[in-house]
Amino acid sequence: MSMRIEVRLVKGPTGKGGDQRRVLTAMGLRKWGHSVIVTDSPSIRGMVQKVLHLVEVRPAPGGKA
């Protein structure tokens, strides 16, 4: 079983680079306060690292998929 994390958008991408906007869109984040639960993988961790100043990350409720 793989671990899951909850990613919540806490700041908007206004004025940020296009790459950061594309990362947020690819993760499924749309507007402030919106959160998604994703599988914890190296590619997702890389995406989170790129927008870490815009999101909040925590273990997902239930933890495992």
Secondary structure, 3 states (H helix, E strand, C coil): CCEEEEEEECCCCCCCCHHHHHHHHHHCCCCCCCEEEEECCHHHHHHHHHCCCCEEEEEEEEEEC
